[in-house]
């Protein structure tokens, strides 16, 4: 028993999955930034209070000359081993500093330069904490000093953490997106190949039978000269081409130099009698000798698909125009225009996606398959060049020149 092939809803649902993953990632990132910001603000306030305590301890030790200040020195001042601070006088000259990396082997000029750079950074970060210098006997204020500080290294790391986390999430999301697209493409490839091979296999048996019946009809004198056998031969030949097309899916076709003008006219010659007489198909070119590297059965399939879509868009009357041009960079350009109902911007965006169709019946695979044939097998491009609602649509195909 054969496994069921995934439906078009499967691909549409999986296409929505990447937006769900993106939304979840954004929510996680925002939540991380929000809660980390709360934590950072709390730690900032805590460090600010620690520096205030440090400044008060300095003020006490500077002004108190009678009491034992060993406890204050050991338990408060020397315990500050993480928050960088600089004590300056009223003339902005450095009195002392803590938790700033300065090598004792440095020259005096380099030390001063480093301290000045640190001081400038601190001055732009937080307001200084003021220390009043008082006379021990009269308690009269005779001067001021200032304690400048900045975030500890731990707090700086914590501040940067959510952005690092976002970066990691972005990398993870990007890798997940690539993996998802790869698996989705691989699954689509299996669907295409399986469907195509099975179709070619199913066509083989009735096609052989029809060919045998045509030989029987050829021997019937009542039918031989009525043109029936000739028309059946044409349809049999077309079925053989269709079978070859399906058989080519999943394998690497051999491209060969082909006269594009003649190839397009073959397609038009086959389609024109099979569409409404009110639909006119025209072919324009500045040169009837333009050559391109194509696989004729598959390339004709693309042109037929575009023509059939144009016929559906126009209804019972209108014009389909093929324009064959030489492009830049060794390209051949084929524009297929119709006078149909056109497409909206949303339709133009989704027209090549599997399962997208405006018909009541249909799988929405025609243009998806056309895109696959042109881009994967011919290494070219196919896209909607222009479209205007109620005015018509132009598709463009780009392939390599021979």
C-alpha positions in Angstrom: 0.0 0.0 0.0 1.4 3.3 -1.1 1.8 6.2 1.4 -0.5 9.2 0.9 1.2 12.2 -0.5 1.0 15.4 1.6 -1.8 17.8 0.7 -1.4 21.4 -0.2 -2.7 22.4 3.2 0.3 20.6 4.7 2.7 23.0 2.9 0.5 26.0 3.8 0.4 25.0 7.5 4.2 24.5 7.5 4.7 27.9 5.9 2.8 29.4 8.8 5.0 27.5 11.2 8.0 29.7 10.5 5.9 32.8 11.5 4.9 31.1 14.7 8.6 30.3 15.5 9.5 33.9 14.7 6.7 35.3 16.9 7.8 33.0 19.8 11.4 34.1 19.4 10.4 37.8 19.5 8.3 37.3 22.6 11.1 35.5 24.3 13.5 38.2 23.4 11.2 41.0 24.6 10.6 39.2 27.8 14.3 38.6 28.4 15.1 42.3 27.8 12.2 43.4 30.1 13.1 41.2 33.0 16.9 41.7 32.6 16.3 45.5 32.6 14.4 45.2 35.8 17.2 43.2 37.4 19.8 45.6 36.0 18.0 48.6 37.5 17.8 46.9 40.9 21.5 46.1 40.8 22.3 49.7 39.7 20.4 51.0 42.7 22.1 48.6 45.0 25.6 49.6 43.7 24.7 53.2 44.0 23.8 52.7 47.7 27.1 50.8 48.1 29.0 53.7 46.7 27.1 56.1 48.9 28.1 54.0 51.9 31.6 53.8 50.6 31.6 57.7 50.3 30.2 58.1 53.8 32.9 55.8 55.2 35.6 57.8 53.4 34.1 61.0 54.8 34.1 59.6 58.3 37.6 58.4 58.1 38.9 61.6 56.7 37.2 63.8 59.3 37.5 61.6 62.4 41.0 61.7 63.9 40.1 60.4 67.4 38.2 57.2 67.1 39.4 53.8 66.0 38.5 53.6 62.3 40.0 50.1 61.7 36.6 48.5 61.5 35.3 51.0 59.0 38.4 50.7 56.8 38.4 46.9 56.8 34.6 46.2 56.6 33.4 49.0 54.3 36.2 50.7 52.4 38.3 47.6 51.7 35.2 45.4 51.0 34.5 47.4 47.8 36.4 45.1 45.4 34.1 45.3 42.4 32.8 48.8 41.8 35.3 51.1 40.1 35.6 54.5 41.9 37.7 57.6 41.8 38.0 60.2 44.6 38.8 63.7 43.3 39.2 67.0 45.1 37.4 70.3 44.4 40.0 71.0 41.5 39.1 67.6 39.9 42.5 66.2 40.8 42.6 62.5 41.6 43.1 61.8 45.3 42.7 58.0 45.2 41.0 55.2 43.2 39.8 51.7 43.6 39.1 48.7 41.2 40.7 50.3 38.2 43.3 48.2 36.4 46.6 50.1 36.4 49.9 48.3 36.2 52.5 49.5 38.7 55.1 49.2 36.0 53.4 51.9 33.9 54.9 55.4 33.7 53.3 58.2 35.7 52.0 59.9 32.5 50.3 56.7 31.4 48.7 56.2 34.8 47.4 59.7 34.8 46.1 59.3 31.2 44.3 56.1 32.1 42.8 57.6 35.3 41.6 60.7 33.3 39.9 58.5 30.7 38.2 56.5 33.4 37.1 59.7 35.2 35.7 61.2 32.0 33.7 58.0 31.5 32.4 58.1 35.1 31.4 61.7 34.8 29.3 60.9 31.8 27.7 57.9 33.5 26.6 59.0 37.0 26.4 62.0 39.2 29.2 62.1 41.8 28.7 61.6 45.5 29.8 64.6 47.5 32.1 64.3 50.6 32.3 67.3 53.0 35.6 68.0 54.6 35.1 69.3 58.2 37.3 70.7 60.9 37.3 68.0 63.6 36.9 70.5 66.4 34.5 73.1 65.1 32.8 70.8 62.5 33.1 73.7 60.0 33.2 72.7 56.3 36.4 73.8 54.7 36.3 71.8 51.5 34.7 69.2 49.3 35.7 66.0 47.6 33.7 63.9 45.1 33.4 60.1 44.5 32.8 59.2 40.9 31.9 55.6 39.9 30.7 53.4 37.1 29.0 50.0 36.8 30.9 47.0 38.0 32.1 44.5 35.4 29.4 42.1 36.5 26.6 44.7 36.0 28.1 45.6 32.6 28.0 42.0 31.6 24.4 41.6 32.8 23.4 44.7 30.8 24.8 43.2 27.6 23.4 39.8 28.3 19.9 40.2 26.7 21.5 41.5 23.5 23.8 38.6 23.4 20.8 36.3 24.0 19.0 38.0 21.1 22.0 37.4 18.9 22.1 33.7 19.9 18.3 33.4 19.3 18.7 35.1 16.0 21.4 32.6 14.9 19.3 29.8 16.2 16.2 31.1 14.4 18.2 31.5 11.2 19.6 28.0 11.4 16.1 26.7 12.2 14.7 28.6 9.2 17.3 27.1 6.9 16.7 23.6 8.2 12.9 24.1 7.9 13.2 25.4 4.3 15.6 22.6 3.4 13.3 19.9 4.8 10.3 21.5 3.2 12.0 21.7 -0.2 13.1 18.1 0.1 9.6 17.1 0.9 8.3 19.0 -2.0 10.9 17.4 -4.3 9.7 14.0 -3.2 6.1 14.9 -3.9 7.0 16.3 -7.3 9.1 13.3 -8.3 6.7 10.8 -6.9 3.7 12.4 -8.5 5.4 12.8 -11.9 6.8 9.2 -12.0 3.5 7.8 -11.0 1.7 9.8 -13.7 4.2 8.7 -16.4 3.7 5.1 -15.3 -0.1 5.4 -15.3 0.0 7.0 -18.8 2.2 4.2 -20.2 -0.4 1.4 -20.3 -3.3 3.2 -22.0 -0.9 4.9 -24.4 0.4 1.5 -25.6 -3.1 0.3 -26.0 -4.2 3.4 -28.0 -1.2 2.9 -30.3 -2.3 -0.7 -31.0 -5.9 0.4 -31.6 -4.7 3.0 -34.2 -3.0 0.3 -36.1 -6.3 -1.6 -36.2 -8.1 1.5 -37.4 -5.5 2.0 -40.2 -6.5 -1.4 -41.6 -10.2 -0.5 -41.7 -11.1 0.9 -45.2 -14.2 2.7 -43.9 -12.1 4.9 -41.5 -8.7 5.1 -43.3 -9.5 8.1 -45.5 -11.6 10.2 -43.1 -8.7 11.9 -41.3 -9.6 10.3 -38.0 -6.5 8.2 -37.7 -4.3 11.3 -38.5 -5.9 13.3 -35.7 -5.6 10.4 -33.3 -1.9 10.2 -34.2 -1.5 13.8 -33.2 -3.1 13.2 -29.8 -1.0 10.1 -29.3 2.2 12.1 -30.1 1.1 14.7 -27.6 0.5 12.1 -24.9 4.0 10.7 -25.6 5.4 14.2 -25.1 3.4 14.5 -21.8 4.7 11.1 -20.7 8.3 12.2 -21.5 7.8 15.4 -19.5 6.6 13.6 -16.4 9.5 11.1 -16.8 12.0 14.0 -16.9 10.9 15.3 -13.5 13.3 14.2 -10.8 16.2 13.6 -13.2 18.6 16.2 -14.7 17.5 16.9 -18.3 20.0 17.6 -21.0 19.7 21.1 -22.4 20.4 21.8 -26.0 20.4 24.7 -28.4 16.9 25.4 -29.7 15.4 28.0 -32.0 13.0 29.7 -29.5 10.9 31.3 -32.2 10.2 27.9 -33.8 9.6 26.3 -30.4 7.1 29.0 -29.4 5.3 28.6 -32.7 5.1 24.8 -32.2 3.3 25.5 -28.9 1.0 28.1 -30.5 0.3 25.8 -33.4 -0.9 23.1 -31.0 -2.9 25.3 -28.7 -4.6 27.7 -31.2 -7.1 25.1 -32.6 -7.8 23.9 -29.1 -8.9 27.2 -27.6 -11.8 29.5 -28.3 -11.8 31.0 -31.8 -12.2 34.4 -30.1 -8.8 34.0 -28.5 -5.9 35.1 -30.7 -2.3 34.0 -30.0 0.4 36.2 -31.5 4.2 35.8 -31.6 6.6 38.8 -32.0 10.4 38.9 -32.4 13.0 41.0 -33.9 15.0 38.0 -35.0 13.7 34.5 -35.9 17.1 32.9 -35.2 17.4 33.5 -31.5 18.8 30.3 -29.9 18.6 29.3 -26.2 19.6 26.3 -24.1 16.4 24.5 -23.2 14.9 21.1 -22.7 12.1 21.3 -25.3 9.5 18.9 -23.7 9.8 20.7 -20.3 10.1 24.2 -21.8 7.0 23.7 -24.0 5.2 22.5 -20.9 5.9 25.8 -19.2 4.7 27.8 -22.2 1.5 25.7 -22.4 0.8 26.2 -18.7 1.2 30.0 -19.0 -1.1 30.0 -22.1 -3.7 27.9 -20.4 -3.7 30.2 -17.3 -4.0 33.2 -19.7 -7.0 31.6 -21.4 -8.6 31.0 -18.0 -8.0 34.7 -17.0 -9.5 36.0 -20.3 -12.5 33.8 -20.5 -13.9 33.4 -24.0 -12.1 36.2 -25.8 -8.8 38.1 -25.8 -5.2 38.1 -27.0 -2.1 36.3 -25.8 1.1 37.8 -27.1 4.6 36.2 -27.0 7.6 38.6 -27.3 11.0 37.0 -27.8 14.0 39.3 -27.1 17.7 39.1 -26.6 18.6 40.3 -23.1 21.8 41.4 -21.4 24.3 39.0 -19.8 23.8 36.3 -22.5 20.1 35.9 -21.8 17.0 35.2 -23.9 13.8 36.9 -22.7 10.3 35.7 -23.4 7.3 37.8 -22.3 3.9 36.2 -22.3 1.1 38.8 -22.0 -2.7 38.5 -21.9 -5.6 40.8 -21.8 -7.3 39.0 -18.9 -8.5 40.2 -15.5 -5.0 40.7 -14.0 -3.8 40.1 -10.5 -3.7 42.0 -7.2 -0.4 42.5 -5.4 -1.3 39.7 -3.0 -1.9 37.3 -5.9 1.4 38.4 -7.6 3.2 37.5 -4.3 1.6 34.1 -4.0 1.0 33.0 -7.6 4.0 30.6 -7.6 3.3 29.0 -4.3 2.0 25.4 -4.2 -1.7 25.1 -3.8 -2.4 28.8 -4.7 -5.2 28.9 -7.3 -8.2 31.2 -8.1 -10.1 28.4 -9.9 -12.9 26.5 -8.3 -11.1 23.3 -9.5 -7.4 22.7 -9.6 -4.5 21.9 -7.4 -2.6 25.1 -7.9 0.5 23.3 -9.2 0.8 24.6 -12.7 2.8 27.8 -12.0 4.7 26.1 -9.2 5.9 23.4 -11.6 6.7 26.0 -14.2 8.9 27.9 -11.7 10.6 24.7 -10.8 11.3 23.7 -14.4 12.8 27.1 -15.3 14.8 27.8 -12.2 15.9 24.2 -11.3 16.4 22.6 -14.7 17.1 25.6 -16.9 18.9 27.8 -14.2 16.8 30.7 -15.4 14.1 32.9 -13.9 10.3 33.2 -14.2 8.3 36.0 -12.6 5.4 38.4 -13.0 6.8 41.3 -14.9 3.6 43.4 -14.6 0.0 43.0 -13.8 -3.0 45.4 -13.5 -6.4 44.3 -12.5 -8.9 44.2 -15.4 -6.1 45.0 -17.8 -3.9 41.9 -18.0 -0.7 40.2 -16.9 2.7 39.8 -18.3 5.0 36.9 -17.2 8.7 37.0 -18.1 11.0 34.0 -18.6 14.8 34.3 -18.7 17.0 31.5 -20.0 20.6 31.2 -21.1 21.3 32.1 -24.7 23.0 29.4 -26.8 
